[in-house]
Amino acid sequence: MDFNIAVGLEGEAQELVTQEKTAKKYGSGGLDVYATPAMVGLMENASLKAVDPRLPEGFATVGISLDVKHLAATPIGMNVRAKAVLQEVNNKKLTFFVQAFDEKELIGEGTHIRYIIQIDKFLDRTQSKLVKDNP
């Protein structure tokens, strides 16, 4: 199936750093600074926004790989913005260059891979894990 997804598509997402988004709250560190898992989630959301709205009904993308560096700390109260640019399309495999910025500087960057999935088949396969095998 042709998904009409082209290299160069971009997506953005942003959020305010709150206590709920800190390393201390996530358990990924003991400080009240923007958590790496929160940054990763924002980068994934920017990637999703670049392509998911262009997919036919019944399709979506799921993240399968992230290789990112968290380069600088961000305090509570600052806004963070993530940007994703689609760099490569290989059938259903989509590779993005992702970056995150606070109000002062680049705070993270890396590569993120997503796959296009058919939602019903994906959920059926996931739910089948709950079915107990007969001995």
N, C-alpha and C positions, 0 to 999 in steps of 0.2 A: 504494500500500500504506500502511495506517495503522500507524505505529510506536509509538503510545501513549506518546509523549515529550511531557512537559508543561513549560511555563515554571516555573521555581522549583527544578528538580532541582539538587542540589548534589553535588560530589565533592571529596575532599581527597587529597593526597599529601604525603609528607614524606621528608626525607633529612638525613643528617649531612653537613656540609661537611668534606670530606677533601681531601687534596692533589690527588686525581684530579678534583675538582670546581672547581678554581681557574682563574682567568683565565689564569694563567701556563701551566697544563697544557693548556687549550683553545687557547691561542694567540690569545686575544681580549684580552690585556693582559699586562703584565709583573709583576703582583702576585699574592701568595698570598691572594686574597680570592675569595669565591663568584663564579663566572663567570656572566655574563648568559646564555650558551647553556644552562647547567645550570638556571638559574631558568626559562627558557622551556620546557625539557623537563619540568620539574616542573609547571608550569602546564598544559601539554598533557596530562600524565598525570592531573591532577585533573579536567580536562574530560572525558577519556575515561572515567574512573571514574564520572562523573555519569550517563552515558547508555549506554555499551556493554553493561553487564550487563543492561539492559532490552530490548535489541534481540533480534529472533528469530535463531535459529541461521542462520549463513551471512551475517550482516550485521555491519558494524563501522563505525567512523567514522575519517576521516582529517582531519588538520589542513590547512587551506589558507591561513590568514591569521592573523597576529599583529600587534597594535599595542600594544606594552607599553613601559613606562618602568621602568628599574632605578633606584630612588630612593636606596638606601643600601647600603653595603658590609657584608659579613658575613665574619668571620674563620673560619679553620679551627677546627673543634671545636664550632661551634654547630649547632643543628638549624634547618632551614628547613621551613616548611609552606606549601603552596599550596592555595588554595581557589578553586573554580570554581562559578559560579551560572549556570544556563541562563536567558538573558534573552529570547530570541526563537527561535521555531520557524517556518521558512518552507519547508514541504515537507521536503526532505532537508537544508536548510541550517540549522545550529544556531549561534547566537551566544551566547557566554559572556562574563560579566564575571569576570576572573581577578585574584587578588591573591596575593602571597607575603609571608610574615612570617618574621623570625628570632625569636630568643627575646626580643628587645628592642623591635622596631618593624616597621612596614610597610616592606618593602624593594622592592616592585614591584607594579605594577597595570596593567591594560589590558583589551583586547578580543581574543578568540580566536574564530575561525570554523572549524567542522568540518562535513564533509558525511557523510551516511550513504551507505555504499557496499555493494554486493553483492560479497562477497569474491571468489568465483570469477571473476566478470566483470572485476573490477578487476585481479586477478592475470593473467588471460588477456591483457588489454589491455597490461599492463606487460611481460609476457614476449614479446609480439609485437614489441617493439622489438629483440629479439635476432635476429629472422628477417631475413636479408639479402634485399633486393629483387632480382629478376632483371633484368638490363639489357635 
